[in-house]
Amino acid sequence: MEFNQHASGIAEALVPFQSSTTHQDSNKTSRIPLLGTIIMIVFAGLAGFFSSLSAANLPVHASEQAQHPFPNNSMPANTRSQGRMNEEWARGRILVMPRAGLPAHVFAGILKEHDGKARKIGQSNLYVVELPEYTEEGVLTRLEHHPHLKFAELDRVVMPALIPNDPVYINEWHLPKIGASSAWNITQGNGITIAILDSGVDNSHPDLASRIVPGWNLYDNNSDTSDVVGHGTSVAGTAAAISNNSIGVASVAGQSRIMPLRATDTMGYGYYSTISQGITFAADHGARIVN
C-alpha cells in the first residue's frame, strides 16, 4: 500500500479475459480469432492508515520530539468502532498540513477560531485536529482553501477489502493481481452497462440472468442473443457475473448490467461490419463499455 500526503490515490488496472466457467476444446478455441480479450479500467481508491500518532502542544515542527498524544497508547472514543458502520469519516476530527515554515503561533491561531486542538503525527508536518463533534464538515469548508494550509481533509474510514464468497474466487488469480478487492470498496459497477460483443450470452446462467438487459443479434439481425459457442458467456462472466452470491465466479464489476450482442457465426467467426454495427448499437443504447 502506498501513501501520498493526502492519504488518497487512484489505482488503474487493465483486466485480461480469463474464462473461469466455460472451456472450449482446443481446436475450437484456436479458431476464435476475433474476440478474446476484455479490457476494463478499474479505478480504485487506495486509502492510507496512520498507525503511529504523535503529539505536540499546538503545533510543533518536525525537529521537536513528539510524544504519543493518547495516554496508555489508547485511542479516543470517537476513533474506535462503536457500530458506526455507515459513517464515512471520524466525527469531530480532521487532518491538516500547514505550509512549510508557517510559524506555530499562526497555525495555532487558525485552529483556535474553530476550537481546534492539534496533535502531530510523528515527525511529519501532518496534524490530527480535534474539533467539537459534528463541526468537521463546516470547518473543512473554511480551511481546505486557506492560503496558509497545504491541505485539510476529513479523517476518512478505511474499510477492509471485500473478499467475495464465490467458490471459484480462490482460482481467479487475476482479480487480486489488479487490486480488485480494494476497488470493490469504492465501486462494483452499479449503474454501468457493459456490452458483450461476442458469440451471444446464456441468459439463463444463474450468475448472469438477473444482470442481462436487451441486446441484439447482429449476425442474424434478430433479437435472439443466445450463445452459439459459449465464449461470450465466459467473457460476460469475467466482466460482470454476480459476485459475492456463493455461486460460481466473482467478476470485475459484479453489479454492472450485461448487454449481449451476438456478432459471430456458430464457429465464433464474425466480420468487421457486424462488429461495427454492434459497437454502434451499444453506444446508441446506453452501454458505457464495449468488449
N, C-alpha and C positions, 0 to 999 in steps of 0.2 A: 504494500500500500504506500502511495506516495502522498506527501502533503505539500500544498502551497500555502502561501501566507494567508489566504482566505479560507483555508480548510475546505476547499471545494475543487471540483475538477470534472472533466468530461472524458469518458472513455469511448473510443470508436472501435468497432470491430467489423470485419468482413467475415461472413459465415459461409463456408463452402457447403454444398449439399452433401449430406450423409444420410443414406437410406437406412432406417432402423427397423422398418416393419415389413417391407416388401423386397424380395430378391428376384432378379431375373436370372435365367440360365445364361451362361457365358456367351453363347452365340447371339442371343437377343440383345444382351447388354452392349455388346460391341457394335451393334447396328443402330444405336441411338446416337447419332452424331450431333443433333441439334440442341437437345435440352438436357443438360446435366448439372447445371450449377445454379444455386440460389445465392444471390448476393444481397445481404441485408445489412443495414447500418444500425448499430445499436448504440444509443447514447446512454451512457451510464454515468451516473454521478458517483465520484469517489469521495467519500466523506472522511474527515480526519478525526482521530480520537486523541485527546490530550491527556496523557497519562500521569504527568508529573506537574502538579501545580505548586507554584512558589509564591511567596507573599512579599508585599512591600507595603510600608506605610505609604500614603498617597504618593504618587509613583516614584519609584527608584529606577535607576538606569542599570544597564547590564553589568556595570563594574561592581555594583554592590552585591553582597552576599544575600541571597533571597532565602527566606525560611518558608517551610510549609505553612500555607495560610489557614489550615484547618487543624484544630487540636487533635492529637492522637491519630493523625492521618485519616480522620473521618471526613466524609463529605457532608455539606449542609443538606437539610431535609429535602429541599426542592430539587436537589441533584439526584437523589436516589429514586428508584422506581416505586411509585405508590399507586399503581394501577392506572396511570395516566397514559394508556396505550394510544389514545387518539391525539395527544399533544405532539406537535412537530418541533417544539423548542422548549428550553428551560424558561420557566416563568421568573420574572424579576432578575434576569441576568442577560448581559450582552458581552460580546468580545470587542475590544477596542485596541487599535495600534496607533499611537501618536506618531507624528512625523519625526524623523531623526533630528535631534538637537533641541526639541521642544523643552523648555525649562519645566521642571517638576511642578513648580507652583502655578504655572499657566495651565498645565494639564489638570491639576487638582481643581482649579477654579472652574474649568469647563464642566467637570463632573459634578461639582458641588451644586451647580444650577439645577441639577436633576436628582439631587440627593443620592448621587452615585458614590460608591466606595470601591476602590480598585485593589485588585490583588494581581501581582505579576506572575507570569508563567515562566518559571525557570530563569535562565539568563537571557531570554529573548526580550523583545520590546513589545510583547503582547500582554494585554491585561484582561482579566475577568472582572467585569464591573457589576457589582450587586446594586440593584435598584428596588424601589418599592414594587411589590408584586403586581403584575398586570400593567405596568407602565412601560415595559420594554419596547413595545411597538411604537408608541408615541415618541419616546426618547430617541429611538433609532432614526425616525424621520428627520429629527433635528440635528443628529450627529453624523449621519452617513455621508454628508457632503460638506462637513465642516472643514475649512481650509487648514486647520492645524492637525487634522487627523488623517492618517493614511487610509484607514477604513474603520467602519463599525458595522457589526453584523450580529444577528441573533445566534444564540448558542444552540444550534440545531441538534436534534436527536439523530443518532446513528443507529439504524436498525440492523439486526443480524441478517446476513444474506439468506435469501429464500432457498431452501433445498426442497425441490418437489418430491412428492411421494410416488411418482410414476415408476413402475417396476423396472423399466428399461433405462431409466436415467443413469444408473451406475455405469452403463456401457456407452453413454453418449459423451465421449471424451471431448468433443468439440465445444460443448456448452461451457464447462469450466475454463477451457482454453481461452475463450473470448470474454470471460468475466461475466457471463450471462446472469448468474445469481445476484451479482451486485446491481446489474441493470434492472432486474425484475423488481427491486425495491422502489425504483423510480417509475417504470412503466412496463407493461406487458402487452402493449399494442392495442389497448382498448380504443375503439373508435376508428381503427385503421383497417382498410380493406386491401388485401393482397391478392392480385390476380395471378393465378397459376396457369400460364400459357404452355400447355403440355399435351399429354395424351388423354386428358379428362381427369376427373376426380370421383372416387367412390363416395357418393353422397349418403350411403348407409353406414359408413365406417363409424363406430362408436366414439372415436377420438376426433372426428371431423364433422359429423352430421349437423350438430347444432350451430356450427360456425359458417356453414355454406350459404352464400347468397346467390341469386340467379346469375348465370353466366350465359355462354353461347358456344355452339359447336360451329367453328369457322370452317371446318373441313367439309362437313355435310350440309352446312347452312340450315341448322335447326337447333332446337333447344335441348337436345339430348347430349348432356356433358358427361355421360358415363365413361369411366376409364377403360379404354380398349387394350391397354398394355400393362398398366399397373404403375408405370413410372410417375405419372402425375400425382397419384395418391401418396406415393412416398415423399415427393417434393412438398406437397401440401402439408404432410405431417411434420416434416422438418421445419417448415416455416411457421405453422400455426395450429398444430394439434393442441387440443385442450390439455392444459398442464395442471399438475397437482390434483388430479382426479383419481389417482390409484389405478389408472388404466394405461397400458401401453407406454408411449414415449412422452417426454417433455419436449416442448418446441421453443424456438427463439422468442416468438411472440404469441403466446398461448391465449390471449384474449382478442386477437385480431379476427376479422372475418375473411373468408376464403371465397374468391370468385373464380369458379372453374371455367377455363376457356380451352376447348379442345382444338388443337391446331395440327394434329398428326393423323396419319392413316393407322391401320391396325398393326403395323410393324414399327411404329414410332417415328416415321419419316414425315416431315412437313415441308412447306415451301416458304420462301421469303414473303410471298404475297399473303398467305394465311397468317403468318406471324405478324406482319404489318397491320393486318386487319384486327388481330387480337389486341395489339398494343393500343390501337385507336379506340376499340370498343372499351377496353379497360379504363382509359382516360376519360372517355365520354360518360362512363357510368360510375365514376367516383372512386376508382381504385387509386391508392396512393403509391403502391409498389407493384411492379410487374416483374414476374420471373419468366 
